[in-house]
Amino acid sequence: DEHTPAMSLMDEEQKGLLHQLFARLREKCSEVLFLWAGGYAMEEIAGQLAYSNAQVAMNKKNKCLKQLHKLMEDDHAVQNMVQLLYART
């Protein structure tokens, strides 16, 4: 892919939309999802966020992903962004 100024702007717009979505989640959800997206194991996430075990961290991650998906479904700007991303591929 060619990286143009327009694509850079789109990337920044996408980052902004994602940031807005994560800001609407509770702090623990954001933390869990950022750690998970960063490649941390559930055991590590549980330790860092003081959950009793990896299963509790996994349950929290799944709950938070559902909340994030719901926010995405309800946000027209995000829907448009997703359509543009799929159109690029």
All heavy atoms as an XYZ file, in Angstrom:
712
protein
N       0.827     -1.194      0.000
C       0.000      0.000      0.000
C       0.864      1.248      0.000
O       1.849      1.328      0.714
C      -0.898      0.029      1.231
C      -2.062     -0.929      1.132
O      -2.120     -1.690      0.160
O      -2.905     -0.901      2.027
N       0.439      2.224     -0.778
C       1.126      3.515     -0.793
C       0.635      4.338      0.386
O      -0.553      4.413      0.649
C       0.825      4.234     -2.103
C       1.619      5.496     -2.283
C       1.314      6.142     -3.622
O       1.051      5.420     -4.588
O       1.335      7.375     -3.665
N       1.554      4.925      1.115
C       1.191      5.723      2.286
C       1.145      7.189      1.878
O       2.177      7.832      1.725
C       2.192      5.493      3.417
C       1.669      5.914      4.743
N       0.704      5.204      5.403
C       1.954      6.978      5.518
C       0.425      5.814      6.539
N       1.165      6.896      6.630
N      -0.056      7.713      1.685
C      -0.245      9.092      1.236
C      -0.669      9.959      2.405
O      -1.097      9.450      3.440
C      -1.332      9.150      0.146
O      -2.570      8.748      0.731
C      -0.989      8.245     -1.020
N      -0.602     11.292      2.251
C      -1.090     12.183      3.310
C      -2.554     11.930      3.648
O      -2.943     11.977      4.808
C      -0.875     13.580      2.730
C       0.240     13.418      1.771
C       0.062     12.042      1.182
N      -3.373     11.622      2.640
C      -4.790     11.331      2.894
C      -4.941     10.083      3.750
O      -5.786     10.030      4.650
C      -5.539     11.160      1.581
N      -4.104      9.075      3.479
C      -4.157      7.858      4.282
C      -3.681      8.124      5.704
O      -4.211      7.564      6.651
C      -3.359      6.740      3.623
C      -4.020      6.224      2.355
S      -3.143      4.842      1.629
C      -3.479      3.580      2.832
N      -2.682      9.001      5.847
C      -2.214      9.359      7.190
C      -3.319     10.032      7.972
O      -3.519      9.757      9.154
C      -1.006     10.285      7.119
O       0.084      9.615      6.569
N      -4.041     10.924      7.321
C      -5.154     11.604      7.965
C      -6.224     10.596      8.365
O      -6.757     10.648      9.467
C      -5.740     12.669      7.038
C      -6.940     13.436      7.571
C      -6.558     14.192      8.843
C      -7.455     14.399      6.524
N      -6.530      9.651      7.475
C      -7.524      8.638      7.783
C      -7.072      7.813      8.980
O      -7.847      7.501      9.865
C      -7.776      7.743      6.580
C      -8.873      6.713      6.826
S      -9.177      5.670      5.402
C     -10.017      6.834      4.340
N      -5.790      7.475      8.999
C      -5.271      6.706     10.122
C      -5.459      7.472     11.429
O      -5.843      6.894     12.431
C      -3.791      6.376      9.921
C      -3.563      5.365      8.800
O      -4.522      4.663      8.432
O      -2.432      5.305      8.303
N      -5.191      8.773     11.407
C      -5.371      9.595     12.605
C      -6.843      9.669     12.990
O      -7.191      9.635     14.161
C      -4.788     10.991     12.396
C      -3.287     11.026     12.341
C      -2.633     10.474     13.590
O      -3.071     10.800     14.712
O      -1.677      9.688     13.449
N      -7.710      9.773     11.979
C      -9.149      9.801     12.250
C      -9.595      8.486     12.875
O     -10.363      8.473     13.840
C      -9.914     10.053     10.952
C     -11.410     10.198     11.149
C     -12.137     10.504      9.858
O     -11.520     11.027      8.921
O     -13.337     10.209      9.802
N      -9.087      7.382     12.362
C      -9.428      6.071     12.914
C      -8.953      5.956     14.363
O      -9.689      5.479     15.220
C      -8.790      4.966     12.071
C      -9.391      4.849     10.692
C      -8.579      3.962      9.783
O      -7.542      3.428     10.156
N      -9.046      3.816      8.559
N      -7.743      6.404     14.617
C      -7.214      6.371     15.980
C      -8.086      7.205     16.907
O      -8.357      6.811     18.037
C      -5.767      6.881     16.015
C      -4.774      5.939     15.394
C      -3.394      6.573     15.396
C      -2.417      5.800     14.561
N      -1.111      6.466     14.451
N      -8.512      8.362     16.419
C      -9.373      9.222     17.228
C     -10.702      8.566     17.549
O     -11.179      8.638     18.687
N     -11.300      7.909     16.561
C     -12.571      7.215     16.797
C     -12.400      6.083     17.810
O     -13.223      5.910     18.709
C     -13.134      6.664     15.486
C     -13.759      7.671     14.547
C     -14.085      7.022     13.208
C     -15.009      8.279     15.156
N     -11.326      5.330     17.652
C     -11.077      4.240     18.596
C     -10.828      4.780     19.998
O     -11.305      4.218     20.985
C      -9.904      3.384     18.124
C     -10.183      2.540     16.891
C      -8.923      1.837     16.424
C     -11.293      1.536     17.148
N     -10.093      5.884     20.075
C      -9.834      6.502     21.373
C     -11.153      6.933     22.025
O     -11.361      6.731     23.231
C      -8.889      7.689     21.219
C      -8.563      8.359     22.498
N      -7.757      7.799     23.462
C      -8.965      9.553     22.998
C      -7.670      8.614     24.495
N      -8.398      9.690     24.243
N     -12.056      7.509     21.226
C     -13.357      7.922     21.752
C     -14.157      6.726     22.254
O     -14.807      6.802     23.299
C     -14.155      8.661     20.681
C     -13.632     10.026     20.351
C     -14.374     10.662     19.186
O     -15.422     10.201     18.780
N     -13.808     11.726     18.648
N     -14.102      5.624     21.511
C     -14.820      4.420     21.945
C     -14.267      3.912     23.267
O     -15.017      3.594     24.191
C     -14.717      3.323     20.894
C     -15.578      3.475     19.668
C     -15.254      2.382     18.660
C     -17.057      3.434     20.031
N     -12.938      3.826     23.352
C     -12.333      3.318     24.579
C     -12.589      4.248     25.751
O     -12.717      3.793     26.884
C     -10.834      3.075     24.381
C     -10.535      1.715     23.836
C     -10.543      1.479     22.471
C     -10.270      0.661     24.686
C     -10.290      0.223     21.966
C     -10.003     -0.613     24.198
C     -10.016     -0.825     22.829
N     -12.690      5.533     25.483
C     -12.978      6.491     26.558
C     -14.381      6.275     27.123
O     -14.639      6.617     28.276
C     -12.824      7.918     26.045
N     -15.264      5.698     26.332
C     -16.630      5.450     26.792
C     -16.734      4.155     27.598
O     -17.742      3.916     28.258
C     -17.575      5.415     25.597
C     -17.695      6.812     24.976
C     -18.349      6.848     23.638
N     -19.655      6.215     23.601
C     -20.301      5.959     22.470
N     -19.765      6.281     21.312
N     -21.486      5.388     22.497
N     -15.692      3.330     27.569
C     -15.655      2.127     28.393
C     -15.184      2.500     29.796
O     -14.509      3.508     29.990
C     -14.670      1.104     27.814
C     -15.027      0.460     26.492
C     -13.843     -0.371     25.996
C     -16.260     -0.412     26.615
N     -15.512      1.657     30.737
C     -14.968      1.861     32.079
C     -13.462      1.635     32.045
O     -12.940      0.926     31.197
C     -15.635      0.918     33.062
C     -17.088      1.265     33.239
C     -17.705      0.493     34.334
N     -19.084      0.969     34.470
C     -19.889      0.555     35.395
N     -19.499     -0.315     36.279
N     -21.114      1.026     35.449
N     -12.784      2.240     33.003
C     -11.323      2.207     33.014
C     -10.778      0.780     33.018
O      -9.840      0.465     32.283
C     -10.790      2.971     34.227
C      -9.287      3.102     34.229
C      -8.770      3.965     35.370
O      -9.584      4.656     36.017
O      -7.564      3.936     35.594
N     -11.355     -0.104     33.830
C     -10.871     -1.492     33.895
C     -11.014     -2.181     32.541
O     -10.155     -2.967     32.144
C     -11.619     -2.291     34.964
C     -11.111     -2.053     36.364
C      -9.777     -2.720     36.576
C      -9.394     -2.643     38.033
N      -8.107     -3.229     38.299
N     -12.113     -1.900     31.838
C     -12.297     -2.499     30.511
C     -11.206     -2.040     29.559
O     -10.628     -2.850     28.828
C     -13.675     -2.163     29.942
S     -14.981     -3.290     30.457
N     -10.935     -0.759     29.552
C      -9.880     -0.242     28.685
C      -8.550     -0.902     29.014
O      -7.813     -1.310     28.116
C      -9.759      1.273     28.839
O     -10.897      1.909     28.340
N      -8.253     -1.008     30.290
C      -6.980     -1.610     30.707
C      -6.888     -3.062     30.246
O      -5.862     -3.480     29.697
C      -6.833     -1.536     32.226
C      -6.614     -0.135     32.754
C      -6.618     -0.071     34.268
O      -7.040     -1.036     34.934
O      -6.189      0.967     34.795
N      -7.942     -3.818     30.481
C      -7.942     -5.237     30.093
C      -7.749     -5.368     28.586
O      -6.917     -6.152     28.120
C      -9.254     -5.937     30.530
C      -9.390     -7.306     29.879
C      -9.317     -6.069     32.028
N      -8.504     -4.597     27.813
C      -8.435     -4.715     26.366
C      -7.094     -4.240     25.806
O      -6.554     -4.855     24.876
C      -9.596     -3.964     25.718
C     -10.978     -4.560     25.989
C     -12.064     -3.707     25.349
C     -11.076     -6.005     25.512
N      -6.530     -3.178     26.368
C      -5.220     -2.716     25.909
C      -4.141     -3.758     26.206
O      -3.284     -4.018     25.356
C      -4.847     -1.369     26.535
C      -5.423     -0.192     25.806
C      -6.268      0.683     26.463
C      -5.123      0.056     24.480
C      -6.819      1.775     25.806
C      -5.654      1.144     23.800
C      -6.515      2.007     24.476
N      -4.181     -4.337     27.387
C      -3.197     -5.368     27.727
C      -3.361     -6.589     26.827
O      -2.385     -7.140     26.311
C      -3.313     -5.754     29.203
C      -2.861     -4.694     30.201
C      -3.242     -5.099     31.627
C      -1.363     -4.455     30.094
N      -4.599     -7.006     26.639
C      -4.880     -8.173     25.790
C      -4.417     -7.904     24.352
O      -3.755     -8.741     23.744
C      -6.365     -8.497     25.860
C      -6.798     -9.574     24.924
C      -6.491    -10.906     24.996
C      -7.618     -9.418     23.770
N      -7.068    -11.578     23.952
C      -7.772    -10.679     23.188
C      -8.238     -8.327     23.175
C      -8.522    -10.894     22.037
C      -8.990     -8.534     22.031
C      -9.123     -9.804     21.477
N      -4.751     -6.725     23.818
C      -4.332     -6.366     22.454
C      -2.815     -6.259     22.356
O      -2.241     -6.475     21.284
C      -4.987     -5.057     22.033
N      -2.176     -5.947     23.470
C      -0.722     -5.848     23.506
C      -0.024     -7.191     23.593
O       1.201     -7.250     23.651
N      -0.798     -8.266     23.624
C      -0.205     -9.594     23.616
C       0.072    -10.201     24.981
O       0.702    -11.254     25.079
N      -0.384     -9.549     26.033
C      -0.178    -10.104     27.367
C      -1.038    -11.348     27.558
O      -2.173    -11.406     27.081
C      -0.539     -9.086     28.451
C       0.456     -7.973     28.600
C       0.372     -6.826     27.807
C       1.496     -8.064     29.525
C       1.285     -5.800     27.925
C       2.414     -7.035     29.652
C       2.305     -5.911     28.855
O       3.215     -4.893     28.975
N      -0.501    -12.319     28.266
C      -1.252    -13.528     28.605
C      -2.274    -13.205     29.688
O      -2.095    -12.252     30.458
C      -0.295    -14.611     29.098
N      -3.316    -13.977     29.746
C      -4.368    -13.751     30.748
C      -3.804    -13.815     32.170
O      -4.249    -13.070     33.042
C      -5.510    -14.760     30.594
C      -6.406    -14.503     29.403
S      -7.255    -12.918     29.543
C      -6.869    -12.198     27.976
N      -2.823    -14.664     32.387
C      -2.201    -14.744     33.708
C      -1.521    -13.415     34.061
O      -1.607    -12.950     35.192
C      -1.171    -15.885     33.768
C      -1.750    -17.257     33.615
C      -1.948    -17.678     32.154
O      -1.408    -17.016     31.234
O      -2.681    -18.642     31.935
N      -0.844    -12.827     33.072
C      -0.176    -11.545     33.292
C      -1.195    -10.432     33.541
O      -0.998     -9.590     34.422
C       0.682    -11.183     32.087
C       1.858    -12.110     31.857
C       2.562    -11.828     30.553
O       1.910    -11.871     29.492
O       3.785    -11.554     30.603
N      -2.285    -10.452     32.772
C      -3.326     -9.439     32.943
C      -3.946     -9.560     34.326
O      -4.141     -8.560     35.014
C      -4.391     -9.558     31.830
C      -3.763     -9.218     30.469
C      -5.591     -8.650     32.121
C      -4.652     -9.505     29.273
N      -4.211    -10.788     34.736
C      -4.777    -11.008     36.068
C      -3.847    -10.452     37.140
O      -4.295     -9.782     38.078
C      -5.026    -12.503     36.296
N      -2.553    -10.693     37.005
C      -1.593    -10.196     37.979
C      -1.509     -8.682     37.999
O      -1.500     -8.063     39.067
N      -1.489     -8.070     36.820
C      -1.349     -6.621     36.748
C      -2.580     -5.882     37.249
O      -2.475     -4.784     37.784
C      -1.044     -6.186     35.314
C       0.364     -6.498     34.888
C       0.730     -5.826     33.573
O       0.106     -4.878     33.138
N       1.778     -6.320     32.947
N      -3.764     -6.496     37.057
C      -5.000     -5.815     37.440
C      -5.614     -6.376     38.720
O      -6.754     -6.063     39.054
C      -6.001     -5.883     36.278
C      -5.525     -5.227     34.979
C      -6.578     -5.355     33.894
C      -5.160     -3.771     35.198
N      -4.854     -7.198     39.407
C      -5.256     -7.755     40.708
C      -6.538     -8.582     40.638
O      -7.363     -8.540     41.538
C      -5.380     -6.645     41.754
N      -6.692     -9.346     39.532
C      -7.782    -10.321     39.464
C      -7.297    -11.605     40.118
O      -6.104    -11.881     40.155
C      -8.197    -10.578     38.016
C      -8.845     -9.396     37.335
C      -8.453     -9.003     36.067
C      -9.848     -8.661     37.959
C      -9.049     -7.924     35.432
C     -10.443     -7.579     37.336
C     -10.038     -7.217     36.075
O     -10.624     -6.148     35.451
N      -8.226    -12.404     40.605
C      -7.837    -13.592     41.358
C      -7.161    -14.664     40.505
O      -6.333    -15.424     41.002
C      -9.047    -14.190     42.087
O     -10.073    -14.503     41.164
N      -7.496    -14.724     39.206
C      -6.854    -15.707     38.336
C      -7.095    -15.353     36.865
O      -7.813    -14.395     36.549
C      -7.341    -17.134     38.647
C      -8.844    -17.288     38.517
O      -9.435    -16.907     37.517
N      -9.471    -17.846     39.549
N      -6.509    -16.163     35.985
C      -6.600    -15.903     34.541
C      -8.030    -16.020     34.026
O      -8.420    -15.292     33.113
C      -5.689    -16.860     33.792
N      -8.808    -16.921     34.611
C     -10.187    -17.092     34.149
C     -11.018    -15.831     34.416
O     -11.827    -15.427     33.589
C     -10.848    -18.306     34.813
C     -12.238    -18.605     34.274
C     -12.238    -18.930     32.785
O     -11.470    -19.761     32.328
N     -13.088    -18.248     32.024
N     -10.797    -15.204     35.555
C     -11.501    -13.959     35.866
C     -11.102    -12.877     34.857
O     -11.964    -12.136     34.354
C     -11.212    -13.503     37.314
C     -11.787    -12.131     37.587
C     -11.745    -14.521     38.310
N      -9.822    -12.807     34.527
C      -9.353    -11.846     33.529
C      -9.975    -12.140     32.169
O     -10.403    -11.222     31.456
C      -7.833    -11.865     33.437
N     -10.065    -13.411     31.797
C     -10.670    -13.805     30.517
C     -12.149    -13.418     30.482
O     -12.639    -12.890     29.476
C     -10.530    -15.307     30.302
C     -11.198    -15.811     29.033
S     -10.332    -15.361     27.536
C      -9.020    -16.547     27.587
N     -12.851    -13.670     31.579
C     -14.271    -13.308     31.649
C     -14.458    -11.797     31.508
O     -15.363    -11.332     30.814
C     -14.904    -13.797     32.945
C     -14.981    -15.299     33.031
O     -14.841    -16.004     32.039
N     -15.186    -15.805     34.239
N     -13.588    -11.029     32.165
C     -13.657     -9.571     32.089
C     -13.374     -9.116     30.658
O     -14.060     -8.244     30.116
C     -12.662     -8.949     33.067
C     -12.677     -7.449     33.106
C     -13.968     -6.908     33.670
C     -13.890     -5.421     33.910
N     -15.151     -4.874     34.400
N     -12.363     -9.700     30.024
C     -12.034     -9.351     28.641
C     -13.216     -9.605     27.722
O     -13.583     -8.759     26.905
C     -10.824    -10.130     28.147
C     -10.456     -9.781     26.713
C      -9.833    -10.897     25.913
C     -10.538    -12.182     25.943
N     -10.754    -12.861     24.684
N     -13.849    -10.755     27.859
C     -14.995    -11.096     27.009
C     -16.159    -10.129     27.224
O     -16.796     -9.693     26.264
C     -15.427    -12.536     27.246
C     -14.415    -13.535     26.722
O     -13.626    -13.231     25.831
N     -14.421    -14.723     27.279
N     -16.423     -9.789     28.471
C     -17.490     -8.835     28.788
C     -17.174     -7.466     28.181
O     -18.045     -6.810     27.597
C     -17.655     -8.727     30.304
C     -18.750     -7.798     30.743
C     -18.853     -7.765     32.265
C     -19.874     -6.731     32.700
N     -19.974     -6.627     34.152
N     -15.930     -7.055     28.296
C     -15.523     -5.750     27.770
C     -15.570     -5.729     26.241
O     -15.951     -4.717     25.646
C     -14.129     -5.389     28.265
S     -14.075     -5.118     30.053
N     -15.192     -6.824     25.602
C     -15.289     -6.889     24.144
C     -16.736     -6.761     23.684
O     -17.017     -6.099     22.684
C     -14.702     -8.201     23.628
C     -13.210     -8.246     23.407
C     -12.772     -9.642     22.966
C     -12.773     -7.217     22.379
N     -17.653     -7.383     24.404
C     -19.070     -7.256     24.068
C     -19.519     -5.811     24.191
O     -20.253     -5.303     23.334
C     -19.918     -8.154     24.964
C     -19.823     -9.615     24.619
C     -20.683    -10.464     25.539
C     -20.470    -11.925     25.236
N     -21.230    -12.811     26.129
N     -19.089     -5.138     25.248
C     -19.437     -3.727     25.421
C     -18.859     -2.888     24.287
O     -19.534     -2.002     23.748
C     -18.926     -3.208     26.769
C     -19.666     -3.748     27.958
C     -19.060     -3.266     29.275
O     -18.123     -2.465     29.310
N     -19.600     -3.760     30.371
N     -17.614     -3.159     23.913
C     -16.976     -2.419     22.837
C     -17.700     -2.648     21.515
O     -17.951     -1.706     20.770
C     -15.498     -2.813     22.719
C     -14.691     -2.078     21.658
C     -14.656     -0.579     21.922
C     -13.278     -2.641     21.598
N     -18.053     -3.890     21.233
C     -18.795     -4.183     20.002
C     -20.131     -3.464     19.976
O     -20.547     -2.943     18.928
C     -18.981     -5.685     19.832
C     -17.755     -6.400     19.430
N     -17.445     -7.660     19.866
C     -16.712     -6.023     18.631
C     -16.289     -8.038     19.363
N     -15.832     -7.062     18.612
N     -20.807     -3.410     21.103
C     -22.090     -2.714     21.178
C     -21.896     -1.219     20.889
O     -22.667     -0.612     20.138
C     -22.722     -2.927     22.557
C     -24.004     -2.165     22.782
C     -25.135     -2.721     21.949
C     -26.436     -2.037     22.331
N     -27.258     -1.736     21.188
N     -20.870     -0.624     21.485
C     -20.578      0.781     21.219
C     -20.290      1.007     19.736
O     -20.735      1.992     19.146
C     -19.382      1.259     22.049
C     -19.602      1.420     23.544
C     -18.283      1.721     24.240
C     -20.621      2.509     23.830
N     -19.566      0.080     19.128
C     -19.234      0.196     17.723
C     -20.476      0.089     16.845
O     -20.610      0.816     15.858
C     -18.211     -0.865     17.331
C     -16.845     -0.637     17.950
S     -15.700     -1.998     17.668
C     -15.357     -1.793     15.932
N     -21.370     -0.807     17.208
C     -22.608     -0.976     16.441
C     -23.484      0.265     16.510
O     -24.202      0.571     15.558
C     -23.402     -2.172     16.968
C     -22.788     -3.512     16.641
C     -23.510     -4.659     17.335
O     -24.492     -4.415     18.069
O     -23.094     -5.810     17.131
N     -23.437      0.968     17.612
C     -24.285      2.139     17.830
C     -23.678      3.434     17.301
O     -24.343      4.467     17.317
C     -24.596      2.300     19.325
C     -25.432      1.156     19.873
O     -26.038      0.422     19.075
O     -25.463      0.997     21.109
N     -22.447      3.412     16.840
C     -21.747      4.618     16.417
C     -21.622      4.634     14.893
O     -20.895      3.841     14.310
C     -20.371      4.669     17.078
C     -19.685      5.995     16.922
O     -19.654      6.516     15.786
O     -19.168      6.512     17.921
N     -22.316      5.562     14.248
C     -22.313      5.635     12.786
C     -20.943      5.969     12.213
O     -20.574      5.489     11.145
C     -23.354      6.638     12.299
C     -24.752      6.235     12.620
N     -25.366      5.145     12.047
C     -25.658      6.746     13.481
C     -26.585      5.014     12.521
N     -26.787      5.973     13.411
N     -20.186      6.782     12.901
C     -18.849      7.130     12.423
C     -17.958      5.886     12.389
O     -17.181      5.695     11.450
C     -18.226      8.207     13.308
N     -18.086      5.037     13.381
C     -17.297      3.805     13.418
C     -17.755      2.869     12.305
O     -16.932      2.243     11.628
C     -17.397      3.120     14.797
C     -16.750      1.749     14.777
C     -16.755      3.996     15.859
N     -19.053      2.779     12.094
C     -19.569      1.934     11.017
C     -19.010      2.386      9.665
O     -18.602      1.557      8.846
C     -21.091      1.960     11.003
C     -21.715      1.266     12.184
C     -23.229      1.468     12.233
O     -23.824      2.017     11.316
N     -23.843      1.022     13.315
N     -18.974      3.689      9.452
C     -18.417      4.226      8.206
C     -16.935      3.899      8.087
O     -16.456      3.554      7.011
C     -18.633      5.731      8.119
C     -20.087      6.096      7.930
O     -20.890      5.290      7.460
N     -20.435      7.312      8.301
N     -16.202      4.008      9.201
C     -14.788      3.704      9.190
C     -14.564      2.233      8.837
O     -13.705      1.902      8.026
C     -14.150      4.012     10.556
C     -12.672      3.670     10.626
S     -11.943      3.900     12.258
C     -12.685      2.552     13.171
N     -15.351      1.353      9.407
C     -15.208     -0.075      9.137
C     -15.497     -0.364      7.667
O     -14.780     -1.123      7.016
C     -16.125     -0.905     10.069
C     -16.180     -2.357      9.640
C     -15.650     -0.795     11.510
N     -16.516      0.274      7.129
C     -16.829      0.095      5.700
C     -15.678      0.563      4.826
O     -15.319     -0.098      3.842
C     -18.112      0.832      5.338
C     -19.350      0.191      5.916
C     -20.615      0.996      5.659
O     -20.546      2.137      5.202
N     -21.751      0.409      5.962
N     -15.056      1.679      5.187
C     -13.912      2.163      4.421
C     -12.737      1.209      4.515
O     -12.042      0.962      3.525
C     -13.484      3.552      4.924
C     -14.391      4.720      4.537
C     -13.936      5.988      5.268
C     -14.385      4.929      3.036
N     -12.511      0.648      5.688
C     -11.409     -0.305      5.863
C     -11.618     -1.546      5.000
O     -10.697     -2.047      4.374
C     -11.258     -0.690      7.330
C     -10.696      0.381      8.256
C     -10.742     -0.087      9.699
C      -9.277      0.730      7.859
N     -12.848     -2.044      4.984
C     -13.136     -3.222      4.170
C     -13.033     -2.908      2.675
O     -12.627     -3.738      1.882
C     -14.505     -3.807      4.499
C     -14.504     -4.647      5.750
C     -15.259     -4.287      6.848
C     -13.729     -5.798      5.831
C     -15.254     -5.058      7.996
C     -13.709     -6.573      6.970
C     -14.477     -6.206      8.054
O     -14.460     -6.961      9.186
N     -13.364     -1.690      2.309
C     -13.287     -1.288      0.913
C     -11.826     -1.214      0.443
O     -11.539     -1.426     -0.736
C     -13.973      0.056      0.708
N     -10.917     -0.933      1.365
C      -9.492     -0.827      1.032
C      -8.851     -2.178      0.811
O      -7.813     -2.281      0.181
C      -8.735     -0.086      2.133
C      -9.026      1.406      2.165
C      -8.574      2.077      3.432
N      -7.135      2.136      3.636
C      -6.588      2.583      4.762
N      -7.352      2.978      5.754
N      -5.296      2.630      4.893
N      -9.472     -3.228      1.336
C      -8.853     -4.555      1.222
C      -9.354     -5.318      0.032
O     -10.251     -4.993     -0.638
C      -9.091     -5.394      2.486
O     -10.502     -5.522      2.707
C      -8.421     -4.777      3.667
